[in-house]
């Protein structure tokens, strides 16, 4: 059984209580919270079992985005040959 890792971000004016409610619902559906974000962005990263993905509801007006978690770099690699 596999899993997917996503980052859920909320609109900056979202009250902490709304975020906590969403976190509890996510955990109740089998999600494992990996990290919480509360400085530059509000949100969390979560590991979701593949067989439970359909049970998650990210259709909430307070949510700004849901995107795949992955590695980011500040240094790009040129694809052009010199």
mmCIF file of the N, C-alpha and C atoms, coordinates in Angstrom:
data_MODEL
# 
_entry.id   MODEL 
# 
loop_
_atom_site.group_PDB 
_atom_site.id 
_atom_site.type_symbol 
_atom_site.label_atom_id 
_atom_site.label_alt_id 
_atom_site.label_comp_id 
_atom_site.label_asym_id 
_atom_site.label_entity_id 
_atom_site.label_seq_id 
_atom_site.pdbx_PDB_ins_code 
_atom_site.Cartn_x 
_atom_site.Cartn_y 
_atom_site.Cartn_z 
_atom_site.occupancy 
_atom_site.B_iso_or_equiv 
_atom_site.pdbx_formal_charge 
_atom_site.auth_seq_id 
_atom_site.auth_comp_id 
_atom_site.auth_asym_id 
_atom_site.auth_atom_id 
_atom_site.pdbx_PDB_model_num 
ATOM 1   N N  . UNK A 1 1  ? 0.852   -1.185 0.000   1.00 0.00 ? 1  UNK A N  1 
ATOM 2   C CA . UNK A 1 1  ? 0.000   0.000  0.000   1.00 0.00 ? 1  UNK A CA 1 
ATOM 3   C C  . UNK A 1 1  ? 0.891   1.239  0.000   1.00 0.00 ? 1  UNK A C  1 
ATOM 4   N N  . UNK A 1 2  ? 0.627   2.173  -0.911  1.00 0.00 ? 2  UNK A N  1 
ATOM 5   C CA . UNK A 1 2  ? 1.410   3.382  -1.018  1.00 0.00 ? 2  UNK A CA 1 
ATOM 6   C C  . UNK A 1 2  ? 0.719   4.562  -0.367  1.00 0.00 ? 2  UNK A C  1 
ATOM 7   N N  . UNK A 1 3  ? 1.365   5.700  -0.490  1.00 0.00 ? 3  UNK A N  1 
ATOM 8   C CA . UNK A 1 3  ? 0.788   6.922  0.056   1.00 0.00 ? 3  UNK A CA 1 
ATOM 9   C C  . UNK A 1 3  ? 1.239   8.109  -0.771  1.00 0.00 ? 3  UNK A C  1 
ATOM 10  N N  . UNK A 1 4  ? 0.519   9.198  -0.596  1.00 0.00 ? 4  UNK A N  1 
ATOM 11  C CA . UNK A 1 4  ? 0.835   10.448 -1.272  1.00 0.00 ? 4  UNK A CA 1 
ATOM 12  C C  . UNK A 1 4  ? 1.114   11.504 -0.224  1.00 0.00 ? 4  UNK A C  1 
ATOM 13  N N  . UNK A 1 5  ? 2.017   12.406 -0.514  1.00 0.00 ? 5  UNK A N  1 
ATOM 14  C CA . UNK A 1 5  ? 2.337   13.487 0.398   1.00 0.00 ? 5  UNK A CA 1 
ATOM 15  C C  . UNK A 1 5  ? 1.914   14.802 -0.252  1.00 0.00 ? 5  UNK A C  1 
ATOM 16  N N  . UNK A 1 6  ? 1.109   15.584 0.465   1.00 0.00 ? 6  UNK A N  1 
ATOM 17  C CA . UNK A 1 6  ? 0.642   16.866 -0.059  1.00 0.00 ? 6  UNK A CA 1 
ATOM 18  C C  . UNK A 1 6  ? 0.844   17.960 0.977   1.00 0.00 ? 6  UNK A C  1 
ATOM 19  N N  . UNK A 1 7  ? 0.873   19.183 0.498   1.00 0.00 ? 7  UNK A N  1 
ATOM 20  C CA . UNK A 1 7  ? 0.918   20.359 1.363   1.00 0.00 ? 7  UNK A CA 1 
ATOM 21  C C  . UNK A 1 7  ? -0.409  21.080 1.210   1.00 0.00 ? 7  UNK A C  1 
ATOM 22  N N  . UNK A 1 8  ? -1.041  21.346 2.337   1.00 0.00 ? 8  UNK A N  1 
ATOM 23  C CA . UNK A 1 8  ? -2.307  22.073 2.374   1.00 0.00 ? 8  UNK A CA 1 
ATOM 24  C C  . UNK A 1 8  ? -2.004  23.453 2.945   1.00 0.00 ? 8  UNK A C  1 
ATOM 25  N N  . UNK A 1 9  ? -2.307  24.493 2.175   1.00 0.00 ? 9  UNK A N  1 
ATOM 26  C CA . UNK A 1 9  ? -2.105  25.856 2.677   1.00 0.00 ? 9  UNK A CA 1 
ATOM 27  C C  . UNK A 1 9  ? -3.455  26.557 2.795   1.00 0.00 ? 9  UNK A C  1 
ATOM 28  N N  . UNK A 1 10 ? -3.541  27.403 3.802   1.00 0.00 ? 10 UNK A N  1 
ATOM 29  C CA . UNK A 1 10 ? -4.758  28.144 4.087   1.00 0.00 ? 10 UNK A CA 1 
ATOM 30  C C  . UNK A 1 10 ? -4.557  29.622 3.805   1.00 0.00 ? 10 UNK A C  1 
ATOM 31  N N  . UNK A 1 11 ? -5.648  30.318 3.550   1.00 0.00 ? 11 UNK A N  1 
ATOM 32  C CA . UNK A 1 11 ? -5.585  31.768 3.401   1.00 0.00 ? 11 UNK A CA 1 
ATOM 33  C C  . UNK A 1 11 ? -5.030  32.344 4.698   1.00 0.00 ? 11 UNK A C  1 
ATOM 34  N N  . UNK A 1 12 ? -4.236  33.408 4.583   1.00 0.00 ? 12 UNK A N  1 
ATOM 35  C CA . UNK A 1 12 ? -3.495  33.917 5.743   1.00 0.00 ? 12 UNK A CA 1 
ATOM 36  C C  . UNK A 1 12 ? -4.398  34.382 6.879   1.00 0.00 ? 12 UNK A C  1 
ATOM 37  N N  . UNK A 1 13 ? -5.627  34.793 6.579   1.00 0.00 ? 13 UNK A N  1 
ATOM 38  C CA . UNK A 1 13 ? -6.517  35.281 7.644   1.00 0.00 ? 13 UNK A CA 1 
ATOM 39  C C  . UNK A 1 13 ? -7.364  34.168 8.267   1.00 0.00 ? 13 UNK A C  1 
ATOM 40  N N  . UNK A 1 14 ? -7.074  32.910 7.942   1.00 0.00 ? 14 UNK A N  1 
ATOM 41  C CA . UNK A 1 14 ? -7.822  31.782 8.494   1.00 0.00 ? 14 UNK A CA 1 
ATOM 42  C C  . UNK A 1 14 ? -7.513  31.636 9.980   1.00 0.00 ? 14 UNK A C  1 
ATOM 43  N N  . UNK A 1 15 ? -8.541  31.593 10.825  1.00 0.00 ? 15 UNK A N  1 
ATOM 44  C CA . UNK A 1 15 ? -8.306  31.418 12.270  1.00 0.00 ? 15 UNK A CA 1 
ATOM 45  C C  . UNK A 1 15 ? -7.652  30.063 12.565  1.00 0.00 ? 15 UNK A C  1 
ATOM 46  N N  . UNK A 1 16 ? -6.803  30.032 13.576  1.00 0.00 ? 16 UNK A N  1 
ATOM 47  C CA . UNK A 1 16 ? -6.121  28.794 13.957  1.00 0.00 ? 16 UNK A CA 1 
ATOM 48  C C  . UNK A 1 16 ? -7.106  27.682 14.284  1.00 0.00 ? 16 UNK A C  1 
ATOM 49  N N  . UNK A 1 17 ? -8.244  28.015 14.882  1.00 0.00 ? 17 UNK A N  1 
ATOM 50  C CA . UNK A 1 17 ? -9.246  27.004 15.241  1.00 0.00 ? 17 UNK A CA 1 
ATOM 51  C C  . UNK A 1 17 ? -9.778  26.279 14.002  1.00 0.00 ? 17 UNK A C  1 
ATOM 52  N N  . UNK A 1 18 ? -9.925  26.980 12.891  1.00 0.00 ? 18 UNK A N  1 
ATOM 53  C CA . UNK A 1 18 ? -10.390 26.367 11.642  1.00 0.00 ? 18 UNK A CA 1 
ATOM 54  C C  . UNK A 1 18 ? -9.337  25.401 11.113  1.00 0.00 ? 18 UNK A C  1 
ATOM 55  N N  . UNK A 1 19 ? -8.078  25.798 11.195  1.00 0.00 ? 19 UNK A N  1 
ATOM 56  C CA . UNK A 1 19 ? -6.986  24.926 10.741  1.00 0.00 ? 19 UNK A CA 1 
ATOM 57  C C  . UNK A 1 19 ? -6.915  23.678 11.613  1.00 0.00 ? 19 UNK A C  1 
ATOM 58  N N  . UNK A 1 20 ? -7.036  23.839 12.928  1.00 0.00 ? 20 UNK A N  1 
ATOM 59  C CA . UNK A 1 20 ? -7.005  22.698 13.846  1.00 0.00 ? 20 UNK A CA 1 
ATOM 60  C C  . UNK A 1 20 ? -8.143  21.717 13.561  1.00 0.00 ? 20 UNK A C  1 
ATOM 61  N N  . UNK A 1 21 ? -9.312  22.234 13.264  1.00 0.00 ? 21 UNK A N  1 
ATOM 62  C CA . UNK A 1 21 ? -10.451 21.381 12.927  1.00 0.00 ? 21 UNK A CA 1 
ATOM 63  C C  . UNK A 1 21 ? -10.158 20.561 11.674  1.00 0.00 ? 21 UNK A C  1 
ATOM 64  N N  . UNK A 1 22 ? -9.543  21.203 10.695  1.00 0.00 ? 22 UNK A N  1 
ATOM 65  C CA . UNK A 1 22 ? -9.195  20.515 9.453   1.00 0.00 ? 22 UNK A CA 1 
ATOM 66  C C  . UNK A 1 22 ? -8.129  19.455 9.708   1.00 0.00 ? 22 UNK A C  1 
ATOM 67  N N  . UNK A 1 23 ? -7.146  19.765 10.548  1.00 0.00 ? 23 UNK A N  1 
ATOM 68  C CA . UNK A 1 23 ? -6.099  18.803 10.889  1.00 0.00 ? 23 UNK A CA 1 
ATOM 69  C C  . UNK A 1 23 ? -6.711  17.575 11.564  1.00 0.00 ? 23 UNK A C  1 
ATOM 70  N N  . UNK A 1 24 ? -7.608  17.787 12.525  1.00 0.00 ? 24 UNK A N  1 
ATOM 71  C CA . UNK A 1 24 ? -8.254  16.656 13.217  1.00 0.00 ? 24 UNK A CA 1 
ATOM 72  C C  . UNK A 1 24 ? -9.035  15.778 12.241  1.00 0.00 ? 24 UNK A C  1 
ATOM 73  N N  . UNK A 1 25 ? -9.752  16.400 11.314  1.00 0.00 ? 25 UNK A N  1 
ATOM 74  C CA . UNK A 1 25 ? -10.518 15.630 10.323  1.00 0.00 ? 25 UNK A CA 1 
ATOM 75  C C  . UNK A 1 25 ? -9.584  14.845 9.407   1.00 0.00 ? 25 UNK A C  1 
ATOM 76  N N  . UNK A 1 26 ? -8.480  15.442 9.034   1.00 0.00 ? 26 UNK A N  1 
ATOM 77  C CA . UNK A 1 26 ? -7.506  14.780 8.178   1.00 0.00 ? 26 UNK A CA 1 
ATOM 78  C C  . UNK A 1 26 ? -6.914  13.564 8.889   1.00 0.00 ? 26 UNK A C  1 
ATOM 79  N N  . UNK A 1 27 ? -6.532  13.738 10.157  1.00 0.00 ? 27 UNK A N  1 
ATOM 80  C CA . UNK A 1 27 ? -5.986  12.622 10.931  1.00 0.00 ? 27 UNK A CA 1 
ATOM 81  C C  . UNK A 1 27 ? -7.033  11.521 11.134  1.00 0.00 ? 27 UNK A C  1 
ATOM 82  N N  . UNK A 1 28 ? -8.290  11.900 11.346  1.00 0.00 ? 28 UNK A N  1 
ATOM 83  C CA . UNK A 1 28 ? -9.361  10.923 11.542  1.00 0.00 ? 28 UNK A CA 1 
ATOM 84  C C  . UNK A 1 28 ? -9.571  10.066 10.300  1.00 0.00 ? 28 UNK A C  1 
ATOM 85  N N  . UNK A 1 29 ? -9.204  10.589 9.130   1.00 0.00 ? 29 UNK A N  1 
ATOM 86  C CA . UNK A 1 29 ? -9.343  9.855  7.867   1.00 0.00 ? 29 UNK A CA 1 
ATOM 87  C C  . UNK A 1 29 ? -8.059  9.128  7.466   1.00 0.00 ? 29 UNK A C  1 
ATOM 88  N N  . UNK A 1 30 ? -7.096  9.031  8.401   1.00 0.00 ? 30 UNK A N  1 
ATOM 89  C CA . UNK A 1 30 ? -5.883  8.263  8.132   1.00 0.00 ? 30 UNK A CA 1 
ATOM 90  C C  . UNK A 1 30 ? -4.675  9.070  7.721   1.00 0.00 ? 30 UNK A C  1 
ATOM 91  N N  . UNK A 1 31 ? -4.796  10.392 7.660   1.00 0.00 ? 31 UNK A N  1 
ATOM 92  C CA . UNK A 1 31 ? -3.659  11.233 7.298   1.00 0.00 ? 31 UNK A CA 1 
ATOM 93  C C  . UNK A 1 31 ? -2.677  11.361 8.452   1.00 0.00 ? 31 UNK A C  1 
ATOM 94  N N  . UNK A 1 32 ? -1.396  11.442 8.134   1.00 0.00 ? 32 UNK A N  1 
ATOM 95  C CA . UNK A 1 32 ? -0.356  11.627 9.144   1.00 0.00 ? 32 UNK A CA 1 
ATOM 96  C C  . UNK A 1 32 ? 0.286   12.986 8.888   1.00 0.00 ? 32 UNK A C  1 
ATOM 97  N N  . UNK A 1 33 ? 0.102   13.903 9.816   1.00 0.00 ? 33 UNK A N  1 
ATOM 98  C CA . UNK A 1 33 ? 0.666   15.252 9.674   1.00 0.00 ? 33 UNK A CA 1 
ATOM 99  C C  . UNK A 1 33 ? 2.175   15.167 9.843   1.00 0.00 ? 33 UNK A C  1 
ATOM 100 N N  . UNK A 1 34 ? 2.900   15.664 8.847   1.00 0.00 ? 34 UNK A N  1 
ATOM 101 C CA . UNK A 1 34 ? 4.363   15.616 8.861   1.00 0.00 ? 34 UNK A CA 1 
ATOM 102 C C  . UNK A 1 34 ? 4.977   16.913 9.370   1.00 0.00 ? 34 UNK A C  1 
ATOM 103 N N  . UNK A 1 35 ? 4.360   18.040 9.020   1.00 0.00 ? 35 UNK A N  1 
ATOM 104 C CA . UNK A 1 35 ? 4.914   19.337 9.420   1.00 0.00 ? 35 UNK A CA 1 
ATOM 105 C C  . UNK A 1 35 ? 3.802   20.368 9.436   1.00 0.00 ? 35 UNK A C  1 
ATOM 106 N N  . UNK A 1 36 ? 3.902   21.315 10.358  1.00 0.00 ? 36 UNK A N  1 
ATOM 107 C CA . UNK A 1 36 ? 2.957   22.437 10.419  1.00 0.00 ? 36 UNK A CA 1 
ATOM 108 C C  . UNK A 1 36 ? 3.696   23.706 9.989   1.00 0.00 ? 36 UNK A C  1 
ATOM 109 N N  . UNK A 1 37 ? 3.007   24.546 9.256   1.00 0.00 ? 37 UNK A N  1 
ATOM 110 C CA . UNK A 1 37 ? 3.563   25.820 8.809   1.00 0.00 ? 37 UNK A CA 1 
ATOM 111 C C  . UNK A 1 37 ? 2.728   26.943 9.419   1.00 0.00 ? 37 UNK A C  1 
ATOM 112 N N  . UNK A 1 38 ? 3.377   27.891 10.073  1.00 0.00 ? 38 UNK A N  1 
ATOM 113 C CA . UNK A 1 38 ? 2.622   28.995 10.672  1.00 0.00 ? 38 UNK A CA 1 
ATOM 114 C C  . UNK A 1 38 ? 3.374   30.313 10.660  1.00 0.00 ? 38 UNK A C  1 
ATOM 115 N N  . UNK A 1 39 ? 4.393   30.427 9.833   1.00 0.00 ? 39 UNK A N  1 
ATOM 116 C CA . UNK A 1 39 ? 5.133   31.691 9.750   1.00 0.00 ? 39 UNK A CA 1 
ATOM 117 C C  . UNK A 1 39 ? 4.818   32.386 8.423   1.00 0.00 ? 39 UNK A C  1 
ATOM 118 N N  . UNK A 1 40 ? 5.542   32.055 7.383   1.00 0.00 ? 40 UNK A N  1 
ATOM 119 C CA . UNK A 1 40 ? 5.330   32.694 6.076   1.00 0.00 ? 40 UNK A CA 1 
ATOM 120 C C  . UNK A 1 40 ? 4.020   32.238 5.439   1.00 0.00 ? 40 UNK A C  1 
ATOM 121 N N  . UNK A 1 41 ? 3.640   30.987 5.715   1.00 0.00 ? 41 UNK A N  1 
ATOM 122 C CA . UNK A 1 41 ? 2.364   30.449 5.229   1.00 0.00 ? 41 UNK A CA 1 
ATOM 123 C C  . UNK A 1 41 ? 1.679   29.734 6.385   1.00 0.00 ? 41 UNK A C  1 
ATOM 124 N N  . UNK A 1 42 ? 0.384   29.530 6.255   1.00 0.00 ? 42 UNK A N  1 
ATOM 125 C CA . UNK A 1 42 ? -0.367  28.743 7.232   1.00 0.00 ? 42 UNK A CA 1 
ATOM 126 C C  . UNK A 1 42 ? -0.759  27.444 6.562   1.00 0.00 ? 42 UNK A C  1 
ATOM 127 N N  . UNK A 1 43 ? -0.448  26.324 7.206   1.00 0.00 ? 43 UNK A N  1 
ATOM 128 C CA . UNK A 1 43 ? -0.841  25.048 6.643   1.00 0.00 ? 43 UNK A CA 1 
ATOM 129 C C  . UNK A 1 43 ? -0.083  23.895 7.244   1.00 0.00 ? 43 UNK A C  1 
ATOM 130 N N  . UNK A 1 44 ? -0.071  22.787 6.514   1.00 0.00 ? 44 UNK A N  1 
ATOM 131 C CA . UNK A 1 44 ? 0.610   21.591 6.979   1.00 0.00 ? 44 UNK A CA 1 
ATOM 132 C C  . UNK A 1 44 ? 0.899   20.665 5.806   1.00 0.00 ? 44 UNK A C  1 
ATOM 133 N N  . UNK A 1 45 ? 1.874   19.778 6.016   1.00 0.00 ? 45 UNK A N  1 
ATOM 134 C CA . UNK A 1 45 ? 2.107   18.710 5.048   1.00 0.00 ? 45 UNK A CA 1 
ATOM 135 C C  . UNK A 1 45 ? 1.552   17.437 5.664   1.00 0.00 ? 45 UNK A C  1 
ATOM 136 N N  . UNK A 1 46 ? 1.005   16.583 4.805   1.00 0.00 ? 46 UNK A N  1 
ATOM 137 C CA . UNK A 1 46 ? 0.349   15.369 5.287   1.00 0.00 ? 46 UNK A CA 1 
ATOM 138 C C  . UNK A 1 46 ? 0.642   14.209 4.359   1.00 0.00 ? 46 UNK A C  1 
ATOM 139 N N  . UNK A 1 47 ? 0.839   13.038 4.949   1.00 0.00 ? 47 UNK A N  1 
ATOM 140 C CA . UNK A 1 47 ? 0.997   11.786 4.219   1.00 0.00 ? 47 UNK A CA 1 
ATOM 141 C C  . UNK A 1 47 ? -0.380  11.123 4.195   1.00 0.00 ? 47 UNK A C  1 
ATOM 142 N N  . UNK A 1 48 ? -0.883  10.849 2.987   1.00 0.00 ? 48 UNK A N  1 
ATOM 143 C CA . UNK A 1 48 ? -2.224  10.301 2.816   1.00 0.00 ? 48 UNK A CA 1 
ATOM 144 C C  . UNK A 1 48 ? -2.127  8.900  2.212   1.00 0.00 ? 48 UNK A C  1 
ATOM 145 N N  . UNK A 1 49 ? -2.695  7.886  2.882   1.00 0.00 ? 49 UNK A N  1 
ATOM 146 C CA . UNK A 1 49 ? -2.702  6.545  2.278   1.00 0.00 ? 49 UNK A CA 1 
ATOM 147 C C  . UNK A 1 49 ? -3.451  6.572  0.945   1.00 0.00 ? 49 UNK A C  1 
ATOM 148 N N  . UNK A 1 50 ? -2.875  5.927  -0.071  1.00 0.00 ? 50 UNK A N  1 
ATOM 149 C CA . UNK A 1 50 ? -3.492  5.930  -1.398  1.00 0.00 ? 50 UNK A CA 1 
ATOM 150 C C  . UNK A 1 50 ? -4.923  5.412  -1.385  1.00 0.00 ? 50 UNK A C  1 
ATOM 151 N N  . UNK A 1 51 ? -5.200  4.422  -0.548  1.00 0.00 ? 51 UNK A N  1 
ATOM 152 C CA . UNK A 1 51 ? -6.551  3.861  -0.527  1.00 0.00 ? 51 UNK A CA 1 
ATOM 153 C C  . UNK A 1 51 ? -7.555  4.745  0.218   1.00 0.00 ? 51 UNK A C  1 
ATOM 154 N N  . UNK A 1 52 ? -7.081  5.844  0.818   1.00 0.00 ? 52 UNK A N  1 
ATOM 155 C CA . UNK A 1 52 ? -7.970  6.736  1.552   1.00 0.00 ? 52 UNK A CA 1 
ATOM 156 C C  . UNK A 1 52 ? -8.067  8.135  0.938   1.00 0.00 ? 52 UNK A C  1 
ATOM 157 N N  . UNK A 1 53 ? -7.356  8.343  -0.177  1.00 0.00 ? 53 UNK A N  1 
ATOM 158 C CA . UNK A 1 53 ? -7.321  9.681  -0.787  1.00 0.00 ? 53 UNK A CA 1 
ATOM 159 C C  . UNK A 1 53 ? -8.722  10.212 -1.083  1.00 0.00 ? 53 UNK A C  1 
ATOM 160 N N  . UNK A 1 54 ? -9.606  9.369  -1.570  1.00 0.00 ? 54 UNK A N  1 
ATOM 161 C CA . UNK A 1 54 ? -10.949 9.818  -1.939  1.00 0.00 ? 54 UNK A CA 1 
ATOM 162 C C  . UNK A 1 54 ? -11.770 10.271 -0.733  1.00 0.00 ? 54 UNK A C  1 
ATOM 163 N N  . UNK A 1 55 ? -11.395 9.832  0.483   1.00 0.00 ? 55 UNK A N  1 
ATOM 164 C CA . UNK A 1 55 ? -12.157 10.212 1.669   1.00 0.00 ? 55 UNK A CA 1 
ATOM 165 C C  . UNK A 1 55 ? -11.798 11.610 2.169   1.00 0.00 ? 55 UNK A C  1 
ATOM 166 N N  . UNK A 1 56 ? -10.718 12.177 1.651   1.00 0.00 ? 56 UNK A N  1 
ATOM 167 C CA . UNK A 1 56 ? -10.293 13.498 2.097   1.00 0.00 ? 56 UNK A CA 1 
ATOM 168 C C  . UNK A 1 56 ? -11.054 14.580 1.353   1.00 0.00 ? 56 UNK A C  1 
ATOM 169 N N  . UNK A 1 57 ? -11.510 15.567 2.104   1.00 0.00 ? 57 UNK A N  1 
ATOM 170 C CA . UNK A 1 57 ? -12.208 16.690 1.502   1.00 0.00 ? 57 UNK A CA 1 
ATOM 171 C C  . UNK A 1 57 ? -11.356 17.940 1.675   1.00 0.00 ? 57 UNK A C  1 
ATOM 172 N N  . UNK A 1 58 ? -10.862 18.451 0.570   1.00 0.00 ? 58 UNK A N  1 
ATOM 173 C CA . UNK A 1 58 ? -10.090 19.689 0.591   1.00 0.00 ? 58 UNK A CA 1 
ATOM 174 C C  . UNK A 1 58 ? -10.902 20.812 -0.029  1.00 0.00 ? 58 UNK A C  1 
ATOM 175 N N  . UNK A 1 59 ? -12.212 20.627 -0.085  1.00 0.00 ? 59 UNK A N  1 
ATOM 176 C CA . UNK A 1 59 ? -13.119 21.627 -0.642  1.00 0.00 ? 59 UNK A CA 1 
ATOM 177 C C  . UNK A 1 59 ? -13.609 22.525 0.490   1.00 0.00 ? 59 UNK A C  1 
ATOM 178 N N  . UNK A 1 60 ? -12.789 23.480 0.863   1.00 0.00 ? 60 UNK A N  1 
ATOM 179 C CA . UNK A 1 60 ? -13.073 24.371 1.985   1.00 0.00 ? 60 UNK A CA 1 
ATOM 180 C C  . UNK A 1 60 ? -12.660 25.779 1.557   1.00 0.00 ? 60 UNK A C  1 
ATOM 181 N N  . UNK A 1 61 ? -13.511 26.752 1.805   1.00 0.00 ? 61 UNK A N  1 
ATOM 182 C CA . UNK A 1 61 ? -13.229 28.130 1.387   1.00 0.00 ? 61 UNK A CA 1 
ATOM 183 C C  . UNK A 1 61 ? -11.966 28.694 2.038   1.00 0.00 ? 61 UNK A C  1 
ATOM 184 N N  . UNK A 1 62 ? -11.570 28.153 3.200   1.00 0.00 ? 62 UNK A N  1 
ATOM 185 C CA . UNK A 1 62 ? -10.382 28.650 3.895   1.00 0.00 ? 62 UNK A CA 1 
ATOM 186 C C  . UNK A 1 62 ? -9.088  28.150 3.265   1.00 0.00 ? 62 UNK A C  1 
ATOM 187 N N  . UNK A 1 63 ? -9.173  27.072 2.483   1.00 0.00 ? 63 UNK A N  1 
ATOM 188 C CA . UNK A 1 63 ? -7.971  26.498 1.877   1.00 0.00 ? 63 UNK A CA 1 
ATOM 189 C C  . UNK A 1 63 ? -7.561  27.310 0.663   1.00 0.00 ? 63 UNK A C  1 
ATOM 190 N N  . UNK A 1 64 ? -6.282  27.659 0.646   1.00 0.00 ? 64 UNK A N  1 
ATOM 191 C CA . UNK A 1 64 ? -5.732  28.412 -0.476  1.00 0.00 ? 64 UNK A CA 1 
ATOM 192 C C  . UNK A 1 64 ? -5.253  27.464 -1.571  1.00 0.00 ? 64 UNK A C  1 
ATOM 193 N N  . UNK A 1 65 ? -4.596  26.358 -1.182  1.00 0.00 ? 65 UNK A N  1 
ATOM 194 C CA . UNK A 1 65 ? -4.074  25.410 -2.180  1.00 0.00 ? 65 UNK A CA 1 
ATOM 195 C C  . UNK A 1 65 ? -3.799  24.055 -1.555  1.00 0.00 ? 65 UNK A C  1 
ATOM 196 N N  . UNK A 1 66 ? -3.850  23.029 -2.401  1.00 0.00 ? 66 UNK A N  1 
ATOM 197 C CA . UNK A 1 66 ? -3.422  21.681 -2.053  1.00 0.00 ? 66 UNK A CA 1 
ATOM 198 C C  . UNK A 1 66 ? -2.526  21.242 -3.194  1.00 0.00 ? 66 UNK A C  1 
ATOM 199 N N  . UNK A 1 67 ? -1.276  20.925 -2.874  1.00 0.00 ? 67 UNK A N  1 
ATOM 200 C CA . UNK A 1 67 ? -0.349  20.548 -3.930  1.00 0.00 ? 67 UNK A CA 1 
ATOM 201 C C  . UNK A 1 67 ? 0.568   19.428 -3.475  1.00 0.00 ? 67 UNK A C  1 
ATOM 202 N N  . UNK A 1 68 ? 1.106   18.714 -4.431  1.00 0.00 ? 68 UNK A N  1 
ATOM 203 C CA . UNK A 1 68 ? 2.019   17.615 -4.122  1.00 0.00 ? 68 UNK A CA 1 
ATOM 204 C C  . UNK A 1 68 ? 3.242   18.149 -3.397  1.00 0.00 ? 68 UNK A C  1 
ATOM 205 N N  . UNK A 1 69 ? 3.636   17.442 -2.355  1.00 0.00 ? 69 UNK A N  1 
ATOM 206 C CA . UNK A 1 69 ? 4.844   17.796 -1.620  1.00 0.00 ? 69 UNK A CA 1 
ATOM 207 C C  . UNK A 1 69 ? 6.034   17.265 -2.397  1.00 0.00 ? 69 UNK A C  1 
ATOM 208 N N  . UNK A 1 70 ? 7.076   18.050 -2.498  1.00 0.00 ? 70 UNK A N  1 
ATOM 209 C CA . UNK A 1 70 ? 8.259   17.614 -3.220  1.00 0.00 ? 70 UNK A CA 1 
ATOM 210 C C  . UNK A 1 70 ? 9.433   18.507 -2.887  1.00 0.00 ? 70 UNK A C  1 
ATOM 211 N N  . UNK A 1 71 ? 10.559  18.144 -3.385  1.00 0.00 ? 71 UNK A N  1 
ATOM 212 C CA . UNK A 1 71 ? 11.774  18.883 -3.125  1.00 0.00 ? 71 UNK A CA 1 
ATOM 213 C C  . UNK A 1 71 ? 11.829  20.128 -4.007  1.00 0.00 ? 71 UNK A C  1 
ATOM 214 N N  . UNK A 1 72 ? 12.160  21.247 -3.399  1.00 0.00 ? 72 UNK A N  1 
ATOM 215 C CA . UNK A 1 72 ? 12.345  22.504 -4.126  1.00 0.00 ? 72 UNK A CA 1 
ATOM 216 C C  . UNK A 1 72 ? 13.801  22.918 -4.029  1.00 0.00 ? 72 UNK A C  1 
ATOM 217 N N  . UNK A 1 73 ? 14.297  23.545 -5.076  1.00 0.00 ? 73 UNK A N  1 
ATOM 218 C CA . UNK A 1 73 ? 15.665  24.058 -5.022  1.00 0.00 ? 73 UNK A CA 1 
ATOM 219 C C  . UNK A 1 73 ? 15.673  25.503 -5.468  1.00 0.00 ? 73 UNK A C  1 
ATOM 220 N N  . UNK A 1 74 ? 16.678  26.218 -5.039  1.00 0.00 ? 74 UNK A N  1 
ATOM 221 C CA . UNK A 1 74 ? 16.831  27.602 -5.481  1.00 0.00 ? 74 UNK A CA 1 
ATOM 222 C C  . UNK A 1 74 ? 17.817  27.703 -6.613  1.00 0.00 ? 74 UNK A C  1 
ATOM 223 N N  . UNK A 1 75 ? 18.463  26.596 -6.929  1.00 0.00 ? 75 UNK A N  1 
ATOM 224 C CA . UNK A 1 75 ? 19.461  26.567 -7.989  1.00 0.00 ? 75 UNK A CA 1 
ATOM 225 C C  . UNK A 1 75 ? 18.961  25.701 -9.129  1.00 0.00 ? 75 UNK A C  1 
ATOM 226 N N  . UNK A 1 76 ? 18.649  26.314 -10.244 1.00 0.00 ? 76 UNK A N  1 
ATOM 227 C CA . UNK A 1 76 ? 18.207  25.560 -11.417 1.00 0.00 ? 76 UNK A CA 1 
ATOM 228 C C  . UNK A 1 76 ? 19.386  24.992 -12.156 1.00 0.00 ? 76 UNK A C  1 
ATOM 229 N N  . UNK A 1 77 ? 19.144  24.007 -12.956 1.00 0.00 ? 77 UNK A N  1 
ATOM 230 C CA . UNK A 1 77 ? 20.192  23.420 -13.770 1.00 0.00 ? 77 UNK A CA 1 
ATOM 231 C C  . UNK A 1 77 ? 19.901  23.744 -15.220 1.00 0.00 ? 77 UNK A C  1 
ATOM 232 N N  . UNK A 1 78 ? 20.850  24.302 -15.913 1.00 0.00 ? 78 UNK A N  1 
ATOM 233 C CA . UNK A 1 78 ? 20.674  24.664 -17.298 1.00 0.00 ? 78 UNK A CA 1 
ATOM 234 C C  . UNK A 1 78 ? 20.602  23.434 -18.185 1.00 0.00 ? 78 UNK A C  1 
ATOM 235 N N  . UNK A 1 79 ? 19.672  23.436 -19.101 1.00 0.00 ? 79 UNK A N  1 
ATOM 236 C CA . UNK A 1 79 ? 19.540  22.339 -20.048 1.00 0.00 ? 79 UNK A CA 1 
ATOM 237 C C  . UNK A 1 79 ? 20.229  22.641 -21.361 1.00 0.00 ? 79 UNK A C  1 
ATOM 238 N N  . UNK A 1 80 ? 20.785  23.839 -21.466 1.00 0.00 ? 80 UNK A N  1 
ATOM 239 C CA . UNK A 1 80 ? 21.472  24.249 -22.690 1.00 0.00 ? 80 UNK A CA 1 
ATOM 240 C C  . UNK A 1 80 ? 22.942  23.862 -22.622 1.00 0.00 ? 80 UNK A C  1 
ATOM 241 N N  . UNK A 1 81 ? 23.451  23.400 -23.736 1.00 0.00 ? 81 UNK A N  1 
ATOM 242 C CA . UNK A 1 81 ? 24.881  23.079 -23.793 1.00 0.00 ? 81 UNK A CA 1 
ATOM 243 C C  . UNK A 1 81 ? 25.633  24.304 -24.243 1.00 0.00 ? 81 UNK A C  1 
ATOM 244 N N  . UNK A 1 82 ? 26.801  24.453 -23.712 1.00 0.00 ? 82 UNK A N  1 
ATOM 245 C CA . UNK A 1 82 ? 27.647  25.590 -24.084 1.00 0.00 ? 82 UNK A CA 1 
ATOM 246 C C  . UNK A 1 82 ? 28.629  25.205 -25.143 1.00 0.00 ? 82 UNK A C  1 
# 
